[in-house]
């Protein structure tokens, strides 16, 4: 099971790294979570440089993909060469987008008539792309999910875990990262947001 978190130049650390941390709470021998980047290193919106753990050539083979956000997302969406390398297939992959990553999904034609979540800054750009934007932190339809707001990255991560490893695994991962003294409430709130969108079948 390979989960690729698309992480571009100018990325938002909360979006990519929070998801990375939660997803890695799953301890399975075949479980692999990577920061998937277009270059060997990428630097965040706040100057944090990270090394790519996988390349865009591996995206098509990943079991799940999270499209991260950042301050250069509009540049990414306008880069035809870069966009052509993002070969995503919702018929066999779980695909989620975080904040401005929703714009990339819209430009790739992955949303169609499905409404989506994004951050308030990106909202008008996603609407311009013909996608209805919801006033909620998380929404999924089939194998495609979107989240709005940096801390909604926990919902994307939990959704992928629940779809592939089951709801108890998702609760366990969330429970680990939740603040002490708030764990039960934290997990309950998170699961309330994703449970309506969990398909009966498991993907992966």
C-alpha positions in Angstrom: 0.0 0.0 0.0 1.6 3.2 -1.2 0.2 6.6 -0.3 1.7 9.5 -2.2 1.3 13.0 -0.8 1.9 15.4 -3.7 4.1 18.2 -2.3 5.1 21.0 -4.5 7.3 24.1 -4.1 5.7 26.5 -1.7 3.8 23.7 0.1 1.9 24.2 3.3 3.6 22.2 6.0 0.4 21.5 7.9 -1.3 19.9 4.9 1.5 17.6 3.9 3.2 16.8 7.2 0.2 16.3 9.4 -1.3 13.8 7.0 2.1 12.1 6.7 2.4 11.8 10.5 -1.2 10.4 11.0 -0.9 8.0 8.1 2.3 6.6 9.4 0.5 5.5 12.6 -0.5 2.5 10.6 2.2 -0.1 11.2 1.9 -2.6 8.4 4.9 -4.2 6.6 3.6 -3.1 3.2 2.4 0.3 4.3 4.4 3.2 2.7 3.7 6.9 2.9 5.8 9.3 0.9 6.2 13.0 0.1 5.9 12.9 -3.6 7.6 15.8 -5.3 8.4 17.1 -8.8 12.0 17.8 -7.8 14.6 16.2 -5.4 13.8 18.9 -2.8 10.9 21.3 -2.2 10.7 24.3 0.1 7.6 25.2 2.0 5.8 28.5 2.2 7.7 29.1 5.4 11.1 28.1 4.2 11.3 24.4 5.4 13.1 22.3 2.8 12.3 18.6 2.6 13.6 15.8 0.4 11.3 13.9 -2.0 10.6 10.4 -1.0 9.0 9.5 -4.3 8.7 11.0 -7.7 5.8 12.0 -9.9 6.5 9.0 -12.1 5.3 6.9 -9.2 1.9 8.6 -8.8 0.1 6.5 -11.3 1.2 3.3 -9.4 0.2 4.6 -5.9 -2.8 3.1 -4.2 -3.8 6.4 -2.7 -2.9 10.0 -3.4 -3.3 13.2 -1.5 -2.9 16.4 -3.5 -1.3 18.9 -1.1 -1.7 22.6 -1.1 0.6 25.6 -1.0 1.2 29.2 -2.2 2.2 28.2 -5.7 -0.8 25.9 -6.5 -2.1 28.2 -9.2 1.3 28.1 -10.9 1.2 24.3 -10.7 -2.3 24.1 -12.1 -1.2 26.3 -15.0 1.9 24.3 -15.8 0.8 21.9 -18.6 3.9 19.8 -18.4 3.7 19.3 -14.7 0.0 18.6 -14.8 0.4 16.0 -17.5 2.6 14.0 -15.2 -0.2 13.7 -12.6 -1.8 10.5 -13.9 -4.5 9.8 -11.4 -7.3 7.2 -11.7 -10.2 7.3 -9.3 -11.5 4.0 -10.5 -8.5 2.2 -8.8 -7.0 4.9 -6.5 -8.2 6.8 -3.4 -7.6 10.4 -4.3 -7.9 13.3 -1.8 -7.1 16.9 -2.0 -6.2 19.4 0.7 -7.2 23.1 0.4 -5.8 24.5 -2.8 -5.0 20.9 -4.0 -8.7 20.9 -4.8 -8.0 23.3 -7.6 -5.5 20.8 -9.1 -8.1 18.1 -8.9 -10.6 20.4 -10.6 -8.2 21.2 -13.4 -7.5 17.5 -13.9 -11.2 16.9 -14.4 -11.4 14.6 -11.4 -14.3 16.4 -9.7 -16.8 16.8 -12.5 -20.2 17.7 -11.0 -19.1 16.5 -7.5 -19.1 19.4 -5.0 -15.8 19.9 -3.1 -14.2 21.5 0.0 -11.3 23.9 -0.1 -9.9 26.8 1.9 -11.4 30.3 1.7 -8.6 31.8 -0.4 -8.9 29.1 -3.1 -12.7 29.0 -3.1 -13.2 31.5 -5.9 -10.6 29.8 -8.1 -12.3 26.4 -7.7 -15.7 28.0 -8.4 -14.2 29.5 -11.5 -13.3 26.0 -12.6 -17.0 25.1 -12.4 -17.0 23.2 -9.1 -19.5 23.9 -6.3 -17.6 24.6 -3.0 -19.2 23.4 0.2 -19.1 25.2 3.6 -17.7 22.1 5.5 -14.3 20.6 6.3 -14.6 17.3 4.4 -16.6 15.7 1.6 -16.1 12.5 -0.4 -17.8 10.8 -3.3 -16.7 7.3 -4.1 -12.9 7.3 -4.2 -12.5 11.0 -4.4 -12.3 13.3 -1.3 -11.6 16.9 -0.6 -10.9 18.8 2.6 -10.9 22.5 3.5 -8.7 24.2 6.1 -5.2 23.1 7.2 -6.3 21.1 10.2 -8.8 19.2 8.0 -5.8 17.2 6.8 -6.6 14.8 9.7 -9.9 14.0 8.0 -8.2 13.1 4.7 -5.7 10.8 6.5 -8.4 9.2 8.6 -10.6 8.6 5.5 -7.8 6.8 3.7 -7.0 4.7 6.7 -10.7 3.8 7.3 -11.2 2.9 3.6 -8.1 0.7 3.5 -7.6 -0.7 7.1 -11.0 -0.1 8.7 -12.6 2.4 11.0 -10.9 1.1 14.1 -7.5 1.7 12.6 -8.5 5.2 11.7 -9.7 5.8 15.3 -6.5 4.4 16.7 -4.4 6.7 14.6 -6.4 9.8 15.5 -6.4 8.8 19.2 -2.6 8.7 19.2 -2.2 12.3 17.9 -5.2 13.8 19.8 -4.4 16.2 22.7 -4.4 14.5 26.1 -7.6 15.0 27.9 -9.5 15.5 24.7 -8.9 12.2 22.9 -12.4 10.8 23.0 -14.0 14.0 21.9 -11.3 14.6 19.2 -11.8 11.1 17.7 -15.6 11.3 17.9 -15.6 14.7 16.0 -13.2 13.5 13.4 -15.1 10.3 12.7 -18.4 12.2 12.6 -17.0 14.2 9.7 -15.8 11.2 7.7 -18.2 8.3 8.6 -21.0 9.4 6.2 -18.5 9.1 3.3 -17.1 5.6 4.0 -18.1 3.2 1.3 -19.1 -0.3 2.4 -16.2 -1.8 0.4 -12.6 -1.3 1.3 -10.2 0.0 -1.3 -6.6 -0.9 -1.8 
